Amino acid sequence: MRFLYSLLLYLLLPGVLLRLWIKGRRDLAYRRHWRERLGLDVPQGDRVIWLHAVSVGEVRAAEPLVRALRARYAGQPLLVTVTTPTGRRTVRQLFGDQVSCRYLPYDLPGAVRRFLAALQPAMLVVMEVELWPNLYAGLAARGVPLYLVNARLSEKSWRAYRRLGGLTGETLRSVRHIAAQSATDRTRFVQLGAHPDRVSVTGNLKFDIRLPDDFHARSQQLRARLADRQPVWIAASTHEGEEAAVLEAHAELLRQYPQAVLILAPRHPERAVAVGRQCRGKGFTCRFSSKQESDGASVIIVDELGLLVYCYPLADIAFVGGSLVEKGGHNPIEAVVAGAPVVSGPNVDNFADIYAQLLQAGAAFIIRSATELSARAQQWVGDAQARGRAVSAGQEVTGKNRGAVDRVLAVIDSER
């Protein structure tokens, strides 16, 4: 099956490269470093500690683990691979020159062989659920330990991998150990073919998030720029199709609170210009966060990576996107830790365990429409005590769940 899988990848390669070129019209970064995706131009390595994180969310979740690995293996180089330009930018933003960053090569036998021969990795740590049959087989052939950490499988992903049958099981059996987020995730990996003795529950690394050192100072600067404008609310990590509902809810809030400000952060910053046109088309005054303009706008569009965390303390409510459309939701923990009560749409399968705990604690609420979003926003804006209870409950949940980094490091130490 792996031969047929590889043949299919080779057949699809021209279309994949064309897609990169087309996406480069909106973001030129897609056209850069393309040779890395083919396993070319790989610098010579020696016993490299290697961590793979797909994009922004995974890179941010991996931050405490990356810092722990740097401390644990201080004498060895550390490489972080990603698959998207935004993931690459996030690595640079979080770690600067402390780690190397490259694109993960496509799972083609030749690309994988060139990459591993040059890199000479000591281990590979893969975040969440990334199963690449040729890469995993190549690592196993070289005796390189492979760890799947913060591993999760939504029911949708589980069903998709089941359809691949033996290929999925063969790939999972190449993994030294799977550190799953929850007992449900552990069961699903075992059902797909992973050896039960090589799958443990270590919790979710996202709970180990650390706020930036300049968190309070920068948040206060942002608050000062807004002057007396209030209330402030956030729509974070929104996708196409969600901004319309968010703007409808904001229009309702403005009727009651004419000085209200919406901080709107598209999941992909390259969409900021299109979102700005949408805002103006609906009659809102707006500006981009990167522009040093007057703060008289009723909508501020975040077009920079890394700014959102500093905005959460300003907010009376934070809507976390990817949840009113079929995207599976996005991570609400950063908002909770930073001090904002959370509301999301119903599609949160990617973070089901986290939301289950937050909902039970009263730290988050689920809405299903712009009308419900507006109603929840107005309730929390008008009740500071209710907001405070939600924030406190959320921070209690995060506090009880911390410690995944130490448990993952213990797994790696015991399996090496």
BAFI-163263 format. One record per residue (C-alpha): residue number from 1; z, y, x. Coordinates in pm, whole numbers, padded with zeros to 5 digits, always signed. Layout:
% residues N
seq, w, v, u
NUM, Z, Y, X $
...
This chain:
% residues 416
seq, w, v, u
1, +00000, +00000, +00000 $
2, +00069, +00234, +00289 $
3, -00291, +00190, +00407 $
4, -00423, +00290, +00064 $
5, -00176, +00580, +00053 $
6, -00300, +00704, +00394 $
7, -00664, +00667, +00292 $
8, -00598, +00876, -00018 $
9, -00432, +01148, +00192 $
10, -00732, +01167, +00425 $
11, -00964, +01199, +00125 $
12, -00750, +01478, -00019 $
13, -00712, +01668, +00311 $
14, -01019, +01900, +00271 $
15, -00894, +02009, -00071 $
16, -00543, +02064, +00062 $
17, -00669, +02286, +00345 $
18, -00892, +02477, +00102 $
19, -00589, +02535, -00121 $
20, -00400, +02682, +00174 $
21, -00689, +02920, +00238 $
22, -00700, +03026, -00127 $
23, -00322, +03083, -00140 $
24, -00370, +03294, +00172 $
25, -00540, +03558, -00042 $
26, -00201, +03643, -00187 $
27, +00008, +03569, +00123 $
28, -00167, +03559, +00461 $
29, +00113, +03345, +00601 $
30, -00046, +03041, +00434 $
31, -00340, +03078, +00675 $
32, -00122, +03095, +00984 $
33, +00008, +02803, +01191 $
34, -00219, +02562, +01003 $
35, -00262, +02347, +01316 $
36, +00106, +02258, +01296 $
37, +00039, +02089, +00962 $
38, -00199, +01851, +01143 $
39, +00047, +01764, +01418 $
40, -00130, +01985, +01672 $
41, +00014, +02236, +01921 $
42, +00351, +02059, +01926 $
43, +00568, +02169, +02221 $
44, +00713, +01891, +02437 $
45, +01064, +01804, +02335 $
46, +01345, +01580, +02456 $
47, +01616, +01439, +02229 $
48, +01560, +01710, +01969 $
49, +01799, +01731, +01672 $
50, +01557, +01769, +01382 $
51, +01630, +01882, +01025 $
52, +01370, +01911, +00751 $
53, +01409, +02140, +00449 $
54, +01116, +02201, +00216 $
55, +01150, +02566, +00124 $
56, +01392, +02850, +00053 $
57, +01642, +02663, -00164 $
58, +01671, +02368, +00071 $
59, +01696, +02591, +00379 $
60, +01979, +02791, +00223 $
61, +02157, +02471, +00117 $
62, +02121, +02340, +00472 $
63, +02267, +02652, +00637 $
64, +02624, +02524, +00679 $
65, +02493, +02188, +00802 $
66, +02259, +02350, +01054 $
67, +02544, +02554, +01195 $
68, +02762, +02244, +01213 $
69, +02487, +02047, +01390 $
70, +02440, +02330, +01642 $
71, +02811, +02316, +01721 $
72, +02822, +01934, +01732 $
73, +02513, +01896, +01953 $
74, +02533, +02218, +02151 $
75, +02346, +02079, +02450 $
76, +02040, +01966, +02255 $
77, +01759, +02175, +02101 $
78, +01753, +02199, +01721 $
79, +01431, +02212, +01519 $
80, +01403, +02299, +01149 $
81, +01076, +02205, +00979 $
82, +00962, +02347, +00645 $
83, +00654, +02328, +00424 $
84, +00622, +02684, +00293 $
85, +00592, +03032, +00449 $
86, +00896, +03152, +00251 $
87, +01096, +02862, +00391 $
88, +00988, +02961, +00742 $
89, +01089, +03323, +00682 $
90, +01427, +03212, +00551 $
91, +01491, +03005, +00865 $
92, +01417, +03311, +01081 $
93, +01634, +03532, +00861 $
94, +01934, +03297, +00871 $
95, +01917, +03170, +01228 $
96, +01692, +03402, +01428 $
97, +01609, +03241, +01763 $
98, +01904, +03003, +01751 $
99, +01676, +02724, +01622 $
100, +01305, +02646, +01645 $
101, +01098, +02637, +01328 $
102, +00765, +02472, +01254 $
103, +00574, +02329, +00961 $
104, +00621, +01960, +00891 $
105, +00291, +01783, +00963 $
106, +00109, +01625, +00672 $
107, +00198, +01257, +00631 $
108, -00121, +01140, +00801 $
109, -00084, +00859, +01058 $
110, -00252, +01057, +01336 $
111, -00061, +01379, +01267 $
112, +00270, +01195, +01252 $
113, +00197, +01002, +01573 $
114, +00108, +01319, +01768 $
115, +00410, +01505, +01638 $
116, +00664, +01233, +01720 $
117, +00513, +01160, +02061 $
118, +00549, +01524, +02163 $
119, +00882, +01600, +01994 $
120, +01080, +01292, +02105 $
121, +01347, +01348, +01836 $
122, +01700, +01212, +01870 $
123, +01736, +01199, +01490 $
124, +01590, +01340, +01171 $
125, +01803, +01478, +00888 $
126, +01605, +01530, +00566 $
127, +01738, +01750, +00287 $
128, +01741, +01628, -00073 $
129, +01444, +01408, -00171 $
130, +01146, +01399, +00064 $
131, +00994, +01052, +00102 $
132, +00704, +01036, +00348 $
133, +00599, +00673, +00411 $
134, +00407, +00727, +00736 $
135, +00668, +00958, +00888 $
136, +00954, +00727, +00798 $
137, +00768, +00421, +00932 $
138, +00689, +00607, +01255 $
139, +01054, +00696, +01306 $
140, +01163, +00337, +01238 $
141, +00909, +00205, +01491 $
142, +01055, +00438, +01756 $
143, +01415, +00354, +01666 $
144, +01490, +00714, +01565 $
145, +01778, +00731, +01313 $
146, +01682, +00896, +00985 $
147, +01931, +01039, +00737 $
148, +01856, +01158, +00385 $
149, +02134, +01406, +00301 $
150, +02228, +01609, -00004 $
151, +02003, +01349, -00164 $
152, +01929, +01378, -00532 $
153, +01689, +01221, -00780 $
154, +01629, +01374, -01119 $
155, +01529, +01129, -01388 $
156, +01174, +01266, -01369 $
157, +01154, +01208, -00991 $
158, +01313, +00865, -01025 $
159, +01049, +00758, -01277 $
160, +00770, +00895, -01056 $
161, +00891, +00706, -00748 $
162, +00935, +00387, -00952 $
163, +00565, +00392, -01031 $
164, +00493, +00361, -00657 $
165, +00675, +00027, -00656 $
166, +00700, -00143, -00319 $
167, +00591, +00162, -00122 $
168, +00902, +00352, -00232 $
169, +01133, +00062, -00148 $
170, +00971, +00013, +00193 $
171, +01010, +00383, +00269 $
172, +01375, +00395, +00166 $
173, +01459, +00093, +00377 $
174, +01351, +00293, +00684 $
175, +01641, +00534, +00622 $
176, +01957, +00476, +00828 $
177, +02178, +00623, +00556 $
178, +02142, +00817, +00229 $
179, +02417, +01071, +00159 $
180, +02379, +01125, -00216 $
181, +02504, +01420, -00416 $
182, +02649, +01215, -00703 $
183, +02714, +00862, -00825 $
184, +02411, +00891, -01054 $
185, +02190, +00979, -00758 $
186, +02330, +00686, -00561 $
187, +02250, +00443, -00843 $
188, +01893, +00570, -00870 $
189, +01828, +00531, -00496 $
190, +01959, +00175, -00504 $
191, +01740, +00098, -00804 $
192, +01439, +00221, -00606 $
193, +01510, -00025, -00324 $
194, +01763, +00136, -00092 $
195, +02024, -00103, +00049 $
196, +02355, -00041, -00137 $
197, +02554, -00042, +00188 $
198, +02341, +00243, +00320 $
199, +02396, +00481, +00027 $
200, +02717, +00680, -00018 $
201, +02827, +00979, -00226 $
202, +02913, +01281, -00011 $
203, +02880, +01564, -00264 $
204, +02660, +01870, -00270 $
205, +02613, +02083, +00042 $
206, +02535, +02381, -00180 $
207, +02907, +02411, -00258 $
208, +02972, +02479, +00112 $
209, +02777, +02805, +00101 $
210, +02915, +03085, +00317 $
211, +02865, +03447, +00218 $
212, +02709, +03668, +00492 $
213, +02947, +03852, +00722 $
214, +02814, +04187, +00597 $
215, +02835, +04081, +00232 $
216, +03089, +04338, +00109 $
217, +02950, +04629, +00311 $
218, +02592, +04581, +00197 $
219, +02693, +04522, -00164 $
220, +02885, +04850, -00162 $
221, +02580, +05028, -00021 $
222, +02365, +04892, -00302 $
223, +02624, +04995, -00559 $
224, +02631, +05348, -00417 $
225, +02252, +05374, -00451 $
226, +02280, +05296, -00821 $
227, +02530, +05581, -00863 $
228, +02672, +05568, -01216 $
229, +02401, +05346, -01362 $
230, +02554, +05064, -01563 $
231, +02568, +04800, -01685 $
232, +02374, +04607, -01420 $
233, +02241, +04258, -01472 $
234, +02026, +04020, -01269 $
235, +01741, +03783, -01343 $
236, +01720, +03562, -01034 $
237, +01448, +03322, -00918 $
238, +01225, +03379, -01219 $
239, +00889, +03211, -01268 $
240, +00576, +03313, -01453 $
241, +00652, +03293, -01823 $
242, +01018, +03391, -01784 $
243, +00981, +03759, -01703 $
244, +00856, +03831, -02056 $
245, +01176, +03691, -02209 $
246, +01391, +03874, -01953 $
247, +01220, +04207, -02023 $
248, +01255, +04155, -02397 $
249, +01627, +04100, -02351 $
250, +01648, +04408, -02128 $
251, +01479, +04620, -02394 $
252, +01748, +04513, -02642 $
253, +02024, +04593, -02392 $
254, +01876, +04939, -02326 $
255, +01904, +05025, -02696 $
256, +02281, +04987, -02671 $
257, +02319, +05093, -02307 $
258, +02049, +05347, -02210 $
259, +02168, +05350, -01845 $
260, +02139, +04972, -01804 $
261, +01961, +04841, -01493 $
262, +01788, +04507, -01452 $
263, +01752, +04363, -01100 $
264, +01458, +04124, -01132 $
265, +01396, +03878, -00847 $
266, +01087, +03655, -00878 $
267, +01133, +03315, -00714 $
268, +00825, +03386, -00501 $
269, +00834, +03743, -00361 $
270, +00453, +03752, -00338 $
271, +00455, +03774, -00720 $
272, +00645, +04104, -00710 $
273, +00337, +04324, -00752 $
274, +00219, +04129, -01057 $
275, +00569, +04143, -01205 $
276, +00573, +04519, -01145 $
277, +00249, +04557, -01341 $
278, +00401, +04353, -01623 $
279, +00709, +04577, -01631 $
280, +00506, +04897, -01642 $
281, +00276, +04747, -01904 $
282, +00577, +04703, -02130 $
283, +00686, +05062, -02076 $
284, +00967, +05016, -01823 $
285, +01021, +05240, -01524 $
286, +01052, +05020, -01217 $
287, +01059, +05024, -00840 $
288, +01057, +04768, -00559 $
289, +01375, +04702, -00363 $
290, +01190, +04749, -00033 $
291, +01093, +05107, -00120 $
292, +01340, +05385, -00053 $
293, +01279, +05560, -00381 $
294, +01495, +05721, -00646 $
295, +01716, +05478, -00836 $
296, +01629, +05622, -01176 $
297, +01426, +05311, -01263 $
298, +01554, +05077, -01531 $
299, +01409, +04773, -01350 $
300, +01443, +04706, -00977 $
301, +01209, +04431, -00856 $
302, +01334, +04240, -00552 $
303, +01040, +04187, -00317 $
304, +01248, +04088, -00009 $
305, +01397, +03757, +00096 $
306, +01772, +03748, +00145 $
307, +01864, +04054, -00063 $
308, +01966, +03880, -00384 $
309, +02306, +03756, -00266 $
310, +02415, +04116, -00203 $
311, +02316, +04214, -00557 $
312, +02529, +03960, -00743 $
313, +02860, +04152, -00713 $
314, +02692, +04443, -00895 $
315, +02605, +04229, -01196 $
316, +02783, +04183, -01526 $
317, +02565, +03878, -01587 $
318, +02319, +03674, -01380 $
319, +02037, +03481, -01544 $
320, +01921, +03202, -01311 $
321, +01555, +03125, -01364 $
322, +01331, +02823, -01345 $
323, +01521, +02719, -01657 $
324, +01331, +02874, -01951 $
325, +01017, +02705, -01817 $
326, +00973, +02345, -01700 $
327, +01082, +02395, -01339 $
328, +01414, +02213, -01345 $
329, +01624, +02522, -01278 $
330, +01756, +02675, -00957 $
331, +02086, +02676, -00774 $
332, +02353, +02884, -00957 $
333, +02624, +02841, -00693 $
334, +02531, +03147, -00485 $
335, +02572, +03367, -00794 $
336, +02906, +03206, -00881 $
337, +03048, +03238, -00528 $
338, +02928, +03599, -00506 $
339, +03110, +03687, -00829 $
340, +02860, +03689, -01115 $
341, +02891, +03497, -01445 $
342, +02588, +03272, -01496 $
343, +02353, +03205, -01783 $
344, +02049, +02975, -01770 $
345, +01784, +02824, -01988 $
346, +01804, +02457, -02094 $
347, +01580, +02314, -01819 $
348, +01828, +02256, -01537 $
349, +01762, +01889, -01451 $
350, +01746, +01962, -01076 $
351, +02107, +02082, -01086 $
352, +02240, +01874, -01375 $
353, +02568, +01777, -01207 $
354, +02645, +02135, -01100 $
355, +02571, +02277, -01444 $
356, +02775, +02004, -01615 $
357, +03082, +02117, -01420 $
358, +03016, +02489, -01469 $
359, +02954, +02449, -01841 $
360, +03268, +02241, -01890 $
361, +03472, +02504, -01707 $
362, +03325, +02791, -01910 $
363, +03167, +02940, -01596 $
364, +02808, +02924, -01725 $
365, +02624, +02927, -02057 $
366, +02290, +02789, -02171 $
367, +02049, +03006, -02373 $
368, +01714, +02908, -02522 $
369, +01540, +03236, -02600 $
370, +01519, +03605, -02520 $
371, +01731, +03674, -02829 $
372, +02009, +03445, -02708 $
373, +01984, +03592, -02358 $
374, +02022, +03944, -02496 $
375, +02318, +03841, -02713 $
376, +02499, +03675, -02422 $
377, +02432, +03976, -02198 $
378, +02576, +04214, -02454 $
379, +02882, +03993, -02508 $
380, +02966, +03981, -02138 $
381, +02884, +04348, -02077 $
382, +03130, +04443, -02350 $
383, +03412, +04211, -02242 $
384, +03531, +04248, -01883 $
385, +03810, +03997, -01935 $
386, +03566, +03726, -02048 $
387, +03349, +03796, -01745 $
388, +03649, +03767, -01517 $
389, +03752, +03435, -01670 $
390, +03400, +03296, -01622 $
391, +03386, +03407, -01257 $
392, +03732, +03265, -01182 $
393, +03642, +02934, -01349 $
394, +03321, +02913, -01148 $
395, +03495, +02979, -00819 $
396, +03752, +02713, -00902 $
397, +03470, +02463, -00953 $
398, +03310, +02552, -00620 $
399, +03643, +02534, -00440 $
400, +03711, +02180, -00566 $
401, +03369, +02060, -00451 $
402, +03363, +02194, -00095 $
403, +03367, +01962, +00205 $
404, +03025, +01795, +00185 $
405, +02930, +01913, +00535 $
406, +03223, +01728, +00692 $
407, +03146, +01415, +00491 $
408, +02778, +01422, +00594 $
409, +02872, +01465, +00961 $
410, +03110, +01170, +00928 $
411, +02823, +00957, +00794 $
412, +02596, +01058, +01083 $
413, +02870, +00986, +01338 $
414, +02945, +00644, +01191 $
415, +02579, +00534, +01174 $
416, +02456, +00646, +01517 $
